[in-house]
Structure formats: structure tokens, C-alpha cells
């Protein structure tokens, strides 16, 4: 796993680990579990720390961000609208033309193989340099 996006003289991976520890509840556990799945799905993922404290996972472009709120951990896929989601993991930001998100509430589990498939698909899309919106723009 590559590391990028250092802030305050600390690597992004350390800042993300600190955020997970800071949360100290189900949100930290959930973000940590999803981080591990992202790393398993793409061992070459780059961890970044952007926008004043948002964990970001990238590979040839942003795959997804990981944010924590009072009642939800939100994983927003930068090009989620272009990904096939047969397991219907996306349950938030469904009206947009580009992004899609997975909101995880306390006690909820996300299907491991379906989530890893989304990560791999997002990486493949980034590597291809294409998305549905760019195809439409060319027409």
C-alpha cells in the first residue's frame, strides 16, 4: 500500500489511524473495517488526507472517501454512478450524476465480496480513464 497526502508532517495513513482511534466507538470500528477491506481489494491503494481531515483512498484517481458523522459512516465513491451495483450497496447520494455513497449505521454490515467488487470496479474505471458521464459528453 502506498501512502500520500501527508499533513502536519505525518503520513496520511497515520492520520487515518488516529481518526479511527479518536472516534473510539462503532464509527471507528466501522471505518477501520472498511479501510481494511479497501486495502484487501486493492493492495496498491494510496491513502490520502484531504479537505481538512477526510480520509481518501485513491488509485489512478479517487476511489472513495470515508467520513464519519454522528449516526453514520459514509463512504462516497467519486464515480459511483458509473459502477454496477448488483448487491445494491449504494444507499445514499443516489440522485447525482457522478457520485454514489454507502451510509453505514450502527450495527449494519456491508457485504464483503460485493464491497470489494465495487472497489476493484472503481479502480478499473479510474485506470480506463472513462465514466458514463464522459461518454455522454462526447455524444
N, CA, C and O atoms as a GROMACS GRO file, in nm:
protein
  556
    1UNK      N    1   0.084  -0.118   0.000
    1UNK     CA    2   0.000   0.000   0.000
    1UNK      C    3   0.088   0.123   0.000
    1UNK      O    4   0.180   0.134   0.081
    2UNK      N    5   0.061   0.214  -0.090
    2UNK     CA    6   0.135   0.339  -0.099
    2UNK      C    7   0.071   0.442  -0.008
    2UNK      O    8  -0.047   0.430   0.027
    3UNK      N    9   0.148   0.541   0.030
    3UNK     CA   10   0.097   0.645   0.120
    3UNK      C   11   0.121   0.780   0.057
    3UNK      O   12   0.226   0.804  -0.002
    4UNK      N   13   0.024   0.868   0.072
    4UNK     CA   14   0.036   1.001   0.015
    4UNK      C   15  -0.047   1.098   0.098
    4UNK      O   16  -0.124   1.056   0.184
    5UNK      N   17  -0.032   1.225   0.070
    5UNK     CA   18  -0.117   1.324   0.133
    5UNK      C   19  -0.079   1.356   0.277
    5UNK      O   20  -0.166   1.369   0.362
    6UNK      N   21   0.050   1.367   0.305
    6UNK     CA   22   0.094   1.396   0.440
    6UNK      C   23   0.045   1.533   0.484
    6UNK      O   24   0.035   1.626   0.404
    7UNK      N   25   0.014   1.543   0.611
    7UNK     CA   26  -0.032   1.668   0.669
    7UNK      C   27   0.031   1.680   0.807
    7UNK      O   28   0.047   1.580   0.877
    8UNK      N   29   0.064   1.799   0.845
    8UNK     CA   30   0.124   1.822   0.976
    8UNK      C   31   0.244   1.730   0.996
    8UNK      O   32   0.265   1.677   1.106
    9UNK      N   33   0.321   1.711   0.891
    9UNK     CA   34   0.440   1.625   0.895
    9UNK      C   35   0.411   1.481   0.932
    9UNK      O   36   0.500   1.410   0.979
   10UNK      N   37   0.289   1.436   0.911
   10UNK     CA   38   0.252   1.297   0.937
   10UNK      C   39   0.196   1.236   0.809
   10UNK      O   40   0.125   1.303   0.734
   11UNK      N   41   0.228   1.110   0.783
   11UNK     CA   42   0.171   1.044   0.665
   11UNK      C   43   0.019   1.027   0.680
   11UNK      O   44  -0.034   1.016   0.791
   12UNK      N   45  -0.048   1.025   0.566
   12UNK     CA   46  -0.194   1.010   0.565
   12UNK      C   47  -0.239   0.886   0.639
   12UNK      O   48  -0.339   0.889   0.711
   13UNK      N   49  -0.166   0.776   0.622
   13UNK     CA   50  -0.207   0.651   0.688
   13UNK      C   51  -0.209   0.668   0.840
   13UNK      O   52  -0.296   0.613   0.907
   14UNK      N   53  -0.114   0.742   0.894
   14UNK     CA   54  -0.111   0.765   1.039
   14UNK      C   55  -0.229   0.853   1.081
   14UNK      O   56  -0.291   0.828   1.184
   15UNK      N   57  -0.259   0.955   1.002
   15UNK     CA   58  -0.371   1.043   1.034
   15UNK      C   59  -0.504   0.967   1.030
   15UNK      O   60  -0.592   0.990   1.112
   16UNK      N   61  -0.517   0.877   0.933
   16UNK     CA   62  -0.640   0.797   0.924
   16UNK      C   63  -0.650   0.703   1.044
   16UNK      O   64  -0.757   0.687   1.102
   17UNK      N   65  -0.538   0.642   1.081
   17UNK     CA   66  -0.538   0.555   1.200
   17UNK      C   67  -0.576   0.635   1.325
   17UNK      O   68  -0.651   0.586   1.410
   18UNK      N   69  -0.524   0.757   1.336
   18UNK     CA   70  -0.557   0.842   1.450
   18UNK      C   71  -0.706   0.877   1.451
   18UNK      O   72  -0.768   0.879   1.557
   19UNK      N   73  -0.762   0.906   1.334
   19UNK     CA   74  -0.906   0.937   1.325
   19UNK      C   75  -0.989   0.819   1.373
   19UNK      O   76  -1.085   0.836   1.449
   20UNK      N   77  -0.953   0.699   1.328
   20UNK     CA   78  -1.025   0.578   1.368
   20UNK      C   79  -1.018   0.562   1.520
   20UNK      O   80  -1.119   0.532   1.584
   21UNK      N   81  -0.900   0.582   1.576
   21UNK     CA   82  -0.884   0.569   1.722
   21UNK      C   83  -0.960   0.678   1.797
   21UNK      O   84  -1.021   0.652   1.901
   22UNK      N   85  -0.956   0.801   1.743
   22UNK     CA   86  -1.027   0.915   1.803
   22UNK      C   87  -1.176   0.888   1.817
   22UNK      O   88  -1.237   0.922   1.919
   23UNK      N   89  -1.235   0.828   1.716
   23UNK     CA   90  -1.378   0.803   1.718
   23UNK      C   91  -1.415   0.713   1.835
   23UNK      O   92  -1.515   0.736   1.902
   24UNK      N   93  -1.334   0.611   1.858
   24UNK     CA   94  -1.347   0.529   1.976
   24UNK      C   95  -1.479   0.457   1.998
   24UNK      O   96  -1.505   0.408   2.108
   25UNK      N   97  -1.563   0.449   1.897
   25UNK     CA   98  -1.691   0.380   1.912
   25UNK      C   99  -1.718   0.299   1.786
   25UNK      O  100  -1.625   0.266   1.712
   26UNK      N  101  -1.844   0.265   1.762
   26UNK     CA  102  -1.880   0.183   1.647
   26UNK      C  103  -1.836   0.248   1.516
   26UNK      O  104  -1.808   0.178   1.419
   27UNK      N  105  -1.832   0.382   1.514
   27UNK     CA  106  -1.791   0.450   1.390
   27UNK      C  107  -1.645   0.423   1.358
   27UNK      O  108  -1.610   0.399   1.243
   28UNK      N  109  -1.559   0.427   1.460
   28UNK     CA  110  -1.418   0.395   1.440
   28UNK      C  111  -1.399   0.250   1.397
   28UNK      O  112  -1.320   0.221   1.307
   29UNK      N  113  -1.472   0.161   1.461
   29UNK     CA  114  -1.464   0.019   1.424
   29UNK      C  115  -1.508  -0.001   1.280
   29UNK      O  116  -1.446  -0.076   1.205
   30UNK      N  117  -1.617   0.066   1.242
   30UNK     CA  118  -1.670   0.052   1.106
   30UNK      C  119  -1.573   0.110   1.004
   30UNK      O  120  -1.544   0.045   0.903
   31UNK      N  121  -1.522   0.230   1.029
   31UNK     CA  122  -1.428   0.291   0.936
   31UNK      C  123  -1.302   0.206   0.924
   31UNK      O  124  -1.248   0.189   0.815
   32UNK      N  125  -1.255   0.152   1.035
   32UNK     CA  126  -1.137   0.065   1.033
   32UNK      C  127  -1.161  -0.063   0.955
   32UNK      O  128  -1.074  -0.108   0.880
   33UNK      N  129  -1.280  -0.122   0.972
   33UNK     CA  130  -1.315  -0.245   0.899
   33UNK      C  131  -1.322  -0.217   0.749
   33UNK      O  132  -1.272  -0.296   0.668
   34UNK      N  133  -1.384  -0.105   0.711
   34UNK     CA  134  -1.398  -0.074   0.569
   34UNK      C  135  -1.261  -0.040   0.508
   34UNK      O  136  -1.234  -0.074   0.393
   35UNK      N  137  -1.176   0.026   0.585
   35UNK     CA  138  -1.039   0.057   0.539
   35UNK      C  139  -0.966  -0.073   0.508
   35UNK      O  140  -0.899  -0.084   0.405
   36UNK      N  141  -0.978  -0.170   0.597
   36UNK     CA  142  -0.911  -0.299   0.576
   36UNK      C  143  -0.963  -0.367   0.450
   36UNK      O  144  -0.884  -0.424   0.374
   37UNK      N  145  -1.093  -0.362   0.426
   37UNK     CA  146  -1.150  -0.422   0.304
   37UNK      C  147  -1.100  -0.352   0.178
   37UNK      O  148  -1.073  -0.417   0.077
   38UNK      N  149  -1.088  -0.220   0.185
   38UNK     CA  150  -1.036  -0.144   0.070
   38UNK      C  151  -0.893  -0.188   0.041
   38UNK      O  152  -0.857  -0.211  -0.075
   39UNK      N  153  -0.812  -0.201   0.145
   39UNK     CA  154  -0.672  -0.242   0.129
   39UNK      C  155  -0.662  -0.385   0.078
   39UNK      O  156  -0.572  -0.416  -0.001
   40UNK      N  157  -0.752  -0.472   0.121
   40UNK     CA  158  -0.751  -0.610   0.072
   40UNK      C  159  -0.793  -0.616  -0.075
   40UNK      O  160  -0.737  -0.694  -0.153
   41UNK      N  161  -0.891  -0.534  -0.112
   41UNK     CA  162  -0.940  -0.534  -0.250
   41UNK      C  163  -0.837  -0.475  -0.346
   41UNK      O  164  -0.827  -0.517  -0.462
   42UNK      N  165  -0.760  -0.377  -0.297
   42UNK     CA  166  -0.658  -0.313  -0.381
   42UNK      C  167  -0.532  -0.288  -0.298
   42UNK      O  168  -0.520  -0.184  -0.235
   43UNK      N  169  -0.440  -0.383  -0.298
   43UNK     CA  170  -0.318  -0.368  -0.220
   43UNK      C  171  -0.234  -0.246  -0.260
   43UNK      O  172  -0.148  -0.203  -0.183
   44UNK      N  173  -0.256  -0.190  -0.378
   44UNK     CA  174  -0.180  -0.073  -0.424
   44UNK      C  175  -0.252   0.058  -0.397
   44UNK      O  176  -0.212   0.162  -0.449
   45UNK      N  177  -0.359   0.054  -0.317
   45UNK     CA  178  -0.435   0.175  -0.288
   45UNK      C  179  -0.345   0.279  -0.220
   45UNK      O  180  -0.255   0.244  -0.143
   46UNK      N  181  -0.372   0.403  -0.248
   46UNK     CA  182  -0.299   0.514  -0.186
   46UNK      C  183  -0.393   0.580  -0.087
   46UNK      O  184  -0.506   0.616  -0.122
   47UNK      N  185  -0.347   0.598   0.035
   47UNK     CA  186  -0.425   0.667   0.136
   47UNK      C  187  -0.385   0.814   0.136
   47UNK      O  188  -0.267   0.849   0.135
   48UNK      N  189  -0.487   0.900   0.137
   48UNK     CA  190  -0.463   1.044   0.139
   48UNK      C  191  -0.547   1.108   0.248
   48UNK      O  192  -0.644   1.050   0.296
   49UNK      N  193  -0.508   1.227   0.285
   49UNK     CA  194  -0.578   1.305   0.388
   49UNK      C  195  -0.608   1.439   0.324
   49UNK      O  196  -0.517   1.522   0.307
   50UNK      N  197  -0.734   1.463   0.287
   50UNK     CA  198  -0.770   1.583   0.211
   50UNK      C  199  -0.880   1.661   0.280
   50UNK      O  200  -0.943   1.615   0.375
   51UNK      N  201  -0.902   1.778   0.228
   51UNK     CA  202  -1.015   1.863   0.267
   51UNK      C  203  -1.027   1.877   0.418
   51UNK      O  204  -1.133   1.853   0.476
   52UNK      N  205  -0.918   1.917   0.480
   52UNK     CA  206  -0.916   1.944   0.624
   52UNK      C  207  -0.961   1.825   0.708
   52UNK      O  208  -1.034   1.842   0.806
   53UNK      N  209  -0.920   1.706   0.671
   53UNK     CA  210  -0.943   1.591   0.757
   53UNK      C  211  -1.033   1.481   0.705
   53UNK      O  212  -1.103   1.417   0.783
   54UNK      N  213  -1.032   1.457   0.575
   54UNK     CA  214  -1.113   1.350   0.519
   54UNK      C  215  -1.022   1.238   0.468
   54UNK      O  216  -0.936   1.263   0.383
   55UNK      N  217  -1.039   1.116   0.518
   55UNK     CA  218  -0.965   1.004   0.462
   55UNK      C  219  -1.011   0.978   0.318
   55UNK      O  220  -1.130   0.977   0.287
   56UNK      N  221  -0.913   0.958   0.230
   56UNK     CA  222  -0.941   0.935   0.089
   56UNK      C  223  -0.855   0.816   0.043
   56UNK      O  224  -0.737   0.807   0.075
   57UNK      N  225  -0.918   0.727  -0.033
   57UNK     CA  226  -0.846   0.614  -0.092
   57UNK      C  227  -0.845   0.633  -0.243
   57UNK      O  228  -0.950   0.653  -0.304
   58UNK      N  229  -0.726   0.627  -0.302
   58UNK     CA  230  -0.709   0.654  -0.445
   58UNK      C  231  -0.626   0.546  -0.513
   58UNK      O  232  -0.544   0.478  -0.451
   59UNK      N  233  -0.650   0.534  -0.642
   59UNK     CA  234  -0.567   0.453  -0.731
   59UNK      C  235  -0.597   0.504  -0.871
   59UNK      O  236  -0.703   0.476  -0.927
   60UNK      N  237  -0.504   0.579  -0.927
   60UNK     CA  238  -0.524   0.646  -1.057
   60UNK      C  239  -0.646   0.738  -1.053
   60UNK      O  240  -0.713   0.756  -1.154
   61UNK      N  241  -0.672   0.796  -0.939
   61UNK     CA  242  -0.788   0.883  -0.916
   61UNK      C  243  -0.857   0.838  -0.788
   61UNK      O  244  -0.828   0.731  -0.735
   62UNK      N  245  -0.948   0.920  -0.739
   62UNK     CA  246  -1.015   0.888  -0.614
   62UNK      C  247  -1.107   0.767  -0.632
   62UNK      O  248  -1.185   0.760  -0.727
   63UNK      N  249  -1.096   0.672  -0.539
   63UNK     CA  250  -1.188   0.560  -0.532
   63UNK      C  251  -1.306   0.603  -0.446
   63UNK      O  252  -1.420   0.608  -0.491
   64UNK      N  253  -1.274   0.634  -0.318
   64UNK     CA  254  -1.380   0.677  -0.227
   64UNK      C  255  -1.322   0.756  -0.110
   64UNK      O  256  -1.202   0.753  -0.083
   65UNK      N  257  -1.410   0.826  -0.043
   65UNK     CA  258  -1.376   0.897   0.080
   65UNK      C  259  -1.445   0.826   0.195
   65UNK      O  260  -1.543   0.754   0.175
   66UNK      N  261  -1.395   0.847   0.315
   66UNK     CA  262  -1.457   0.788   0.433
   66UNK      C  263  -1.482   0.895   0.538
   66UNK      O  264  -1.388   0.948   0.598
   67UNK      N  265  -1.607   0.926   0.560
   67UNK     CA  266  -1.642   1.029   0.656
   67UNK      C  267  -1.726   0.969   0.768
   67UNK      O  268  -1.799   0.872   0.748
   68UNK      N  269  -1.714   1.029   0.885
   68UNK     CA  270  -1.794   0.982   0.998
   68UNK      C  271  -1.878   1.097   1.052
   68UNK      O  272  -1.830   1.208   1.071
   69UNK      N  273  -2.003   1.067   1.075
   69UNK     CA  274  -2.098   1.162   1.130
   69UNK      C  275  -2.156   1.102   1.257
   69UNK      O  276  -2.121   0.990   1.294
   70UNK      N  277  -2.242   1.174   1.323
   70UNK     CA  278  -2.298   1.127   1.450
   70UNK      C  279  -2.365   0.990   1.438
   70UNK      O  280  -2.346   0.904   1.524
   71UNK      N  281  -2.442   0.970   1.331
   71UNK     CA  282  -2.518   0.845   1.321
   71UNK      C  283  -2.485   0.761   1.198
   71UNK      O  284  -2.556   0.665   1.167
   72UNK      N  285  -2.376   0.796   1.128
   72UNK     CA  286  -2.345   0.721   1.007
   72UNK      C  287  -2.197   0.733   0.970
   72UNK      O  288  -2.133   0.835   0.995
   73UNK      N  289  -2.145   0.625   0.911
   73UNK     CA  290  -2.016   0.629   0.844
   73UNK      C  291  -2.050   0.628   0.696
   73UNK      O  292  -2.120   0.538   0.648
   74UNK      N  293  -2.000   0.727   0.623
   74UNK     CA  294  -2.035   0.744   0.482
   74UNK      C  295  -1.912   0.720   0.396
   74UNK      O  296  -1.808   0.783   0.414
   75UNK      N  297  -1.925   0.627   0.302
   75UNK     CA  298  -1.822   0.602   0.202
   75UNK      C  299  -1.875   0.652   0.069
   75UNK      O  300  -1.967   0.594   0.012
   76UNK      N  301  -1.815   0.760   0.020
   76UNK     CA  302  -1.861   0.821  -0.104
   76UNK      C  303  -1.766   0.783  -0.217
   76UNK      O  304  -1.646   0.813  -0.212
   77UNK      N  305  -1.820   0.718  -0.319
   77UNK     CA  306  -1.743   0.677  -0.436
   77UNK      C  307  -1.748   0.789  -0.538
   77UNK      O  308  -1.856   0.829  -0.582
   78UNK      N  309  -1.632   0.838  -0.576
   78UNK     CA  310  -1.622   0.954  -0.664
   78UNK      C  311  -1.694   0.933  -0.798
   78UNK      O  312  -1.754   1.027  -0.850
   79UNK      N  313  -1.688   0.814  -0.852
   79UNK     CA  314  -1.753   0.783  -0.980
   79UNK      C  315  -1.856   0.672  -0.963
   79UNK      O  316  -1.876   0.590  -1.053
   80UNK      N  317  -1.922   0.671  -0.850
   80UNK     CA  318  -2.014   0.563  -0.816
   80UNK      C  319  -2.128   0.543  -0.914
   80UNK      O  320  -2.173   0.430  -0.933
   81UNK      N  321  -2.175   0.651  -0.978
   81UNK     CA  322  -2.287   0.639  -1.072
   81UNK      C  323  -2.248   0.556  -1.195
   81UNK      O  324  -2.335   0.507  -1.267
   82UNK      N  325  -2.118   0.542  -1.219
   82UNK     CA  326  -2.070   0.464  -1.334
   82UNK      C  327  -2.041   0.319  -1.299
   82UNK      O  328  -2.001   0.241  -1.386
   83UNK      N  329  -2.061   0.282  -1.172
   83UNK     CA  330  -2.031   0.146  -1.129
   83UNK      C  331  -2.157   0.061  -1.125
   83UNK      O  332  -2.266   0.109  -1.092
   84UNK      N  333  -2.142  -0.067  -1.158
   84UNK     CA  334  -2.253  -0.161  -1.146
   84UNK      C  335  -2.261  -0.202  -0.999
   84UNK      O  336  -2.159  -0.232  -0.936
   85UNK      N  337  -2.381  -0.202  -0.945
   85UNK     CA  338  -2.402  -0.232  -0.803
   85UNK      C  339  -2.515  -0.334  -0.787
   85UNK      O  340  -2.622  -0.301  -0.735
   86UNK      N  341  -2.492  -0.458  -0.833
   86UNK     CA  342  -2.599  -0.558  -0.827
   86UNK      C  343  -2.644  -0.590  -0.684
   86UNK      O  344  -2.758  -0.631  -0.663
   87UNK      N  345  -2.555  -0.573  -0.586
   87UNK     CA  346  -2.591  -0.600  -0.446
   87UNK      C  347  -2.660  -0.481  -0.381
   87UNK      O  348  -2.701  -0.488  -0.265
   88UNK      N  349  -2.673  -0.373  -0.456
   88UNK     CA  350  -2.740  -0.252  -0.409
   88UNK      C  351  -2.683  -0.199  -0.278
   88UNK      O  352  -2.755  -0.168  -0.183
   89UNK      N  353  -2.548  -0.189  -0.276
   89UNK     CA  354  -2.482  -0.133  -0.158
   89UNK      C  355  -2.502   0.017  -0.150
   89UNK      O  356  -2.514   0.072  -0.040
   90UNK      N  357  -2.506   0.084  -0.264
   90UNK     CA  358  -2.526   0.229  -0.263
   90UNK      C  359  -2.666   0.260  -0.210
   90UNK      O  360  -2.766   0.212  -0.264
   91UNK      N  361  -2.670   0.341  -0.104
   91UNK     CA  362  -2.799   0.376  -0.044
   91UNK      C  363  -2.810   0.524  -0.013
   91UNK      O  364  -2.901   0.567   0.059
   92UNK      N  365  -2.717   0.604  -0.068
   92UNK     CA  366  -2.717   0.747  -0.042
   92UNK      C  367  -2.659   0.820  -0.164
   92UNK      O  368  -2.584   0.761  -0.242
   93UNK      N  369  -2.693   0.947  -0.179
   93UNK     CA  370  -2.646   1.028  -0.292
   93UNK      C  371  -2.685   0.963  -0.425
   93UNK      O  372  -2.606   0.963  -0.519
   94UNK      N  373  -2.805   0.909  -0.431
   94UNK     CA  374  -2.848   0.834  -0.549
   94UNK      C  375  -2.898   0.922  -0.663
   94UNK      O  376  -2.914   0.876  -0.776
   95UNK      N  377  -2.924   1.049  -0.634
   95UNK     CA  378  -2.979   1.138  -0.736
   95UNK      C  379  -2.873   1.207  -0.821
   95UNK      O  380  -2.905   1.265  -0.924
   96UNK      N  381  -2.748   1.200  -0.780
   96UNK     CA  382  -2.642   1.269  -0.853
   96UNK      C  383  -2.603   1.198  -0.981
   96UNK      O  384  -2.635   1.080  -1.000
   97UNK      N  385  -2.534   1.269  -1.067
   97UNK     CA  386  -2.489   1.212  -1.194
   97UNK      C  387  -2.354   1.143  -1.185
   97UNK      O  388  -2.316   1.069  -1.276
   98UNK      N  389  -2.280   1.166  -1.076
   98UNK     CA  390  -2.144   1.114  -1.069
   98UNK      C  391  -2.122   1.029  -0.944
   98UNK      O  392  -2.084   0.912  -0.955
   99UNK      N  393  -2.144   1.086  -0.827
   99UNK     CA  394  -2.113   1.017  -0.701
   99UNK      C  395  -2.226   0.925  -0.656
   99UNK      O  396  -2.342   0.941  -0.693
  100UNK      N  397  -2.186   0.828  -0.573
  100UNK     CA  398  -2.280   0.742  -0.500
  100UNK      C  399  -2.215   0.715  -0.365
  100UNK      O  400  -2.093   0.715  -0.353
  101UNK      N  401  -2.297   0.691  -0.265
  101UNK     CA  402  -2.242   0.667  -0.132
  101UNK      C  403  -2.308   0.547  -0.066
  101UNK      O  404  -2.419   0.507  -0.100
  102UNK      N  405  -2.234   0.492   0.029
  102UNK     CA  406  -2.285   0.386   0.116
  102UNK      C  407  -2.287   0.444   0.256
  102UNK      O  408  -2.182   0.477   0.311
  103UNK      N  409  -2.405   0.457   0.313
  103UNK     CA  410  -2.420   0.500   0.452
  103UNK      C  411  -2.432   0.376   0.539
  103UNK      O  412  -2.517   0.290   0.516
  104UNK      N  413  -2.344   0.366   0.638
  104UNK     CA  414  -2.346   0.252   0.728
  104UNK      C  415  -2.385   0.303   0.867
  104UNK      O  416  -2.316   0.386   0.926
  105UNK      N  417  -2.494   0.252   0.918
  105UNK     CA  418  -2.543   0.289   1.051
  105UNK      C  419  -2.494   0.188   1.154
  105UNK      O  420  -2.451   0.078   1.118
  106UNK      N  421  -2.502   0.223   1.279
  106UNK     CA  422  -2.457   0.135   1.387
  106UNK      C  423  -2.526  -0.001   1.375
  106UNK      O  424  -2.647  -0.010   1.358
  107UNK      N  425  -2.445  -0.106   1.383
  107UNK     CA  426  -2.498  -0.242   1.378
  107UNK      C  427  -2.515  -0.299   1.238
  107UNK      O  428  -2.540  -0.418   1.223
  108UNK      N  429  -2.501  -0.216   1.135
  108UNK     CA  430  -2.516  -0.264   0.998
  108UNK      C  431  -2.385  -0.323   0.947
  108UNK      O  432  -2.276  -0.280   0.985
  109UNK      N  433  -2.398  -0.423   0.863
  109UNK     CA  434  -2.284  -0.486   0.798
  109UNK      C  435  -2.296  -0.464   0.648
  109UNK      O  436  -2.406  -0.456   0.594
  110UNK      N  437  -2.183  -0.455   0.582
  110UNK     CA  438  -2.179  -0.441   0.436
  110UNK      C  439  -2.123  -0.572   0.381
  110UNK      O  440  -2.025  -0.624   0.433
  111UNK      N  441  -2.186  -0.624   0.277
  111UNK     CA  442  -2.140  -0.748   0.215
  111UNK      C  443  -1.995  -0.735   0.169
  111UNK      O  444  -1.963  -0.650   0.086
  112UNK      N  445  -1.909  -0.820   0.223
  112UNK     CA  446  -1.766  -0.812   0.197
  112UNK      C  447  -1.733  -0.829   0.049
  112UNK      O  448  -1.666  -0.744  -0.009
  113UNK      N  449  -1.780  -0.937  -0.013
  113UNK     CA  450  -1.742  -0.960  -0.152
  113UNK      C  451  -1.802  -0.855  -0.245
  113UNK      O  452  -1.736  -0.815  -0.341
  114UNK      N  453  -1.924  -0.810  -0.218
  114UNK     CA  454  -1.985  -0.706  -0.301
  114UNK      C  455  -1.909  -0.574  -0.286
  114UNK      O  456  -1.889  -0.503  -0.384
  115UNK      N  457  -1.866  -0.541  -0.164
  115UNK     CA  458  -1.792  -0.417  -0.142
  115UNK      C  459  -1.656  -0.422  -0.211
  115UNK      O  460  -1.616  -0.326  -0.275
  116UNK      N  461  -1.586  -0.534  -0.197
  116UNK     CA  462  -1.456  -0.547  -0.263
  116UNK      C  463  -1.472  -0.539  -0.415
  116UNK      O  464  -1.386  -0.483  -0.484
  117UNK      N  465  -1.579  -0.594  -0.467
  117UNK     CA  466  -1.605  -0.587  -0.612
  117UNK      C  467  -1.623  -0.441  -0.655
  117UNK      O  468  -1.574  -0.401  -0.761
  118UNK      N  469  -1.694  -0.361  -0.573
  118UNK     CA  470  -1.710  -0.218  -0.604
  118UNK      C  471  -1.574  -0.147  -0.606
  118UNK      O  472  -1.547  -0.066  -0.695
  119UNK      N  473  -1.490  -0.178  -0.509
  119UNK     CA  474  -1.357  -0.116  -0.503
  119UNK      C  475  -1.278  -0.151  -0.628
  119UNK      O  476  -1.219  -0.063  -0.691
  120UNK      N  477  -1.276  -0.278  -0.664
  120UNK     CA  478  -1.200  -0.321  -0.783
  120UNK      C  479  -1.256  -0.258  -0.911
  120UNK      O  480  -1.181  -0.220  -1.001
  121UNK      N  481  -1.387  -0.248  -0.917
  121UNK     CA  482  -1.451  -0.186  -1.032
  121UNK      C  483  -1.414  -0.037  -1.041
  121UNK      O  484  -1.389   0.014  -1.150
  122UNK      N  485  -1.412   0.031  -0.926
  122UNK     CA  486  -1.376   0.174  -0.923
  122UNK      C  487  -1.232   0.193  -0.969
  122UNK      O  488  -1.202   0.288  -1.042
  123UNK      N  489  -1.143   0.104  -0.927
  123UNK     CA  490  -1.002   0.112  -0.970
  123UNK      C  491  -0.994   0.091  -1.121
  123UNK      O  492  -0.924   0.165  -1.190
  124UNK      N  493  -1.064  -0.010  -1.172
  124UNK     CA  494  -1.062  -0.037  -1.316
  124UNK      C  495  -1.115   0.082  -1.395
  124UNK      O  496  -1.060   0.117  -1.500
  125UNK      N  497  -1.221   0.146  -1.344
  125UNK     CA  498  -1.277   0.264  -1.411
  125UNK      C  499  -1.175   0.378  -1.410
  125UNK      O  500  -1.157   0.446  -1.512
  126UNK      N  501  -1.109   0.400  -1.297
  126UNK     CA  502  -1.007   0.505  -1.290
  126UNK      C  503  -0.894   0.478  -1.388
  126UNK      O  504  -0.846   0.568  -1.456
  127UNK      N  505  -0.854   0.353  -1.395
  127UNK     CA  506  -0.742   0.317  -1.484
  127UNK      C  507  -0.780   0.332  -1.631
  127UNK      O  508  -0.694   0.362  -1.714
  128UNK      N  509  -0.906   0.312  -1.662
  128UNK     CA  510  -0.951   0.323  -1.801
  128UNK      C  511  -0.967   0.469  -1.843
  128UNK      O  512  -0.967   0.501  -1.962
  129UNK      N  513  -0.981   0.556  -1.743
  129UNK     CA  514  -0.999   0.698  -1.772
  129UNK      C  515  -1.136   0.732  -1.825
  129UNK      O  516  -1.156   0.841  -1.880
  130UNK      N  517  -1.231   0.641  -1.810
  130UNK     CA  518  -1.364   0.661  -1.867
  130UNK      C  519  -1.470   0.660  -1.757
  130UNK      O  520  -1.450   0.602  -1.650
  131UNK      N  521  -1.582   0.723  -1.786
  131UNK     CA  522  -1.700   0.714  -1.700
  131UNK      C  523  -1.822   0.736  -1.788
  131UNK      O  524  -1.809   0.783  -1.901
  132UNK      N  525  -1.938   0.702  -1.739
  132UNK     CA  526  -2.061   0.721  -1.816
  132UNK      C  527  -2.077   0.866  -1.859
  132UNK      O  528  -2.116   0.895  -1.972
  133UNK      N  529  -2.046   0.957  -1.766
  133UNK     CA  530  -2.067   1.099  -1.798
  133UNK      C  531  -1.973   1.145  -1.909
  133UNK      O  532  -2.012   1.226  -1.992
  134UNK      N  533  -1.850   1.094  -1.912
  134UNK     CA  534  -1.759   1.138  -2.018
  134UNK      C  535  -1.803   1.080  -2.152
  134UNK      O  536  -1.785   1.145  -2.255
  135UNK      N  537  -1.860   0.960  -2.153
  135UNK     CA  538  -1.910   0.903  -2.278
  135UNK      C  539  -2.026   0.987  -2.331
  135UNK      O  540  -2.035   1.013  -2.451
  136UNK      N  541  -2.115   1.028  -2.241
  136UNK     CA  542  -2.229   1.110  -2.282
  136UNK      C  543  -2.183   1.245  -2.336
  136UNK      O  544  -2.239   1.296  -2.433
  137UNK      N  545  -2.083   1.301  -2.274
  137UNK     CA  546  -2.033   1.433  -2.317
  137UNK      C  547  -1.978   1.428  -2.459
  137UNK      O  548  -1.986   1.527  -2.532
  138UNK      N  549  -1.923   1.313  -2.498
  138UNK     CA  550  -1.867   1.300  -2.632
  138UNK      C  551  -1.975   1.288  -2.738
  138UNK      O  552  -1.952   1.322  -2.854
  139UNK      N  553  -2.094   1.240  -2.701
  139UNK     CA  554  -2.201   1.219  -2.799
  139UNK      C  555  -2.261   1.349  -2.846
  139UNK      O  556  -2.352   1.349  -2.929
   0.00000   0.00000   0.00000
